[in-house]
Amino acid sequence: MSAELQYRVEQFLYKKSELCDAQEWDAYLTLFSEESEFHLPQWDSEHVFTQDPKREMSLIYYPNRGGLEDRVFRLRTGKAASATPMPRTLHMISNVRIKALGGGVLEVLTNWHTLYYRHATSEQFYGRATYTLQPNGDSWLISRKHTVLLNDTINSVLDFYHL
């Protein structure tokens, strides 16, 4: 991969994180294609997580962007008790690796770390994510986000903004 492509992909992911942290939901949602899948599998055993969200348990599974849009609607209308008031988050991304899949589509692997603060409680969430990025003009759209949460203990209800 060229240094320029590496830079552009990293900037795209940093922007996604920045929009999430700023709770700029409309701009955040535009980074996802209409058919984008969002998957956070459940751990099946100590080192194995579930693979098929249609047959096995997942912590979060949205088969398309409508799932994210519904969560944003609930956040905006106060219908998400677990997010009232909204927490403050800070997303950090590292170790970005890119693989070309053909036709301009990219598979991007990252490590991530999110700091979370709500009601005088701080938590940390961390893990690995795999994105599939489709070309969209001079940028990309996320067509799939698969995230593995490595925390053993989770003291709050998980939502997309934790990841």
N, C-alpha and C positions, 0 to 999 in steps of 0.2 A: 504494500500500500504506500502511496505517496504521502509525504509529510503534509501536503496541502489537504488531501482527503482526510487524514487523521485529524488535523486541526478543525476542519469544517464539521466533521461528525461530533467531535468533542464539544464544539460550540453549540451545536444543535441540542445535545444532551444537557449542557449547562443551562441553556435557555429553558428547556422543559422543566428543569429543577427550579430555576428562578421563578417561573410563572406559577408553579405549584406553591412555593414558599410565600409568594406575594398574594396567593389566592385569586389570581387573575384567571378564573375558570374558563371564560370564553376563549381566550387566547390559548390556554392549555389544551382544551378540547380540539382546537383546530390542528394540533400536531398529530392527531390520531385519525386514520382513515375511517370511513363509515363502517367498514367490515372488520376493523381491528379487534383482535382477541386480547384480553387482559387476563392473565392466569397466575395465581399464587397457590401452588399445590400444598397439600397437607403432608406432613412427614408420616410415612408408613412404618418406619422403624428408625433406629439410630442414624443410619446413613443412607436411607432410601426414601425418596418422596414419591407421591402418587404421580402418575404419568398422564392418565386419560381423564380430563375433567368431566366428560360426559358419563363415565362409569364409576369413577372413584371420587372420594371426598376432596374438596379444595377449600382453602381458606377464603379465597375470592376467585370467582370465575365470571367473566362477562364475555359472551360469545361475539359481541360487537360493541361499537362505541355507545350504543343505547344504554348499556349498563353504567358506564361512566356518566353519561348525561343524566340518568336518573339519580345517581348519587349527588351530583352537583345540584340538581333541583331540590333534593332533600336538604342539602346544606343551606341553600339560599332561603328556603322557606321555613327553616327552623324545625323541620320534621325529622331531623337526625339528632336525637337526644344525646347520643354518644359524642357529638361534635358541637354541643352548645355549652359554653361558648367555643368557638373554633380555636384549636390549639395553634401555637406557633411552631413552625418546623424549619429545619435547615438541612437540605439535601446536599450530600457530597458524593462525587463520583470519581472513581479512580480505575486504573488498569484497563483502559479502553482498548479492546482488540477488535479488529475489523476483518471480515472475510467477505469477499465478493461472491455472490451466488449466481450472477448472470443477469443480463437485462437491466443493469443498474441497481438491482436489489442487493442490499447489504445485510449481513448478519453481524450484529455488534454485541460483544460480551463486555460486561462491566462488573466491577465491584461497587457497592454503594453503602452509604452510612447515613442514616437520618437521625438527627437530634430532634426531640419532641418535648414541648412544654405546655402543660395545661393544668390549671387549678393547683399551682405551686408544686406540681409533680413533673420531674424530668425523666425521660426515658430515652433509650437508644434502640434503634432497629438497624440491622445490617444484614447484608447478604450479597447475592449475585443475581444479575439480570441478563437476559438475552433478548435483544430487540431484533425484529425484522423491519428494515427501513425500505420503503418503496420510493423511487424517485418522484419528485413533485416540483417541477420547474427547476430552480437552482438549489433546491433543498430536498427534504424527504417528508414522508408521512410514516408514522408508526403503524404497521399493519399487524404486529404482534409484540406483546410484552409478556415475557415469562420470567417470573421472579421467584427466587428461592430465598426464603427468610431463614437465617441461621440462628436467630435467638432461640434459646431453650424455654425461656419464660416470657410470657406476654401479659402485661398487667393492664391492658386496655383493649377495647374493641378495635380490631384492625380495619383500616379503610385505605383507599387508594393513595391518599396523601401521606401515609406512613412509609410508602415504598418509593 
